[in-house]
Amino acid sequence: MTPASGTTVQDHVALAEIELCGELIIAASAADEERLSQDRIDEVLMGLGL
């Protein structure tokens, strides 16, 4: 269902999850190794204040 014209719907939890996924994808694409280490994942999450 599409919101009425001019109406914006924000789900703050969904937006936070999208930001988190985006940051992890960026970190993974910049990594030299095949997978991110748990330490690197923790660094990314800490950078987001989590």
Beta strands, then each sheet from edge to edge (+ up, - down):
end
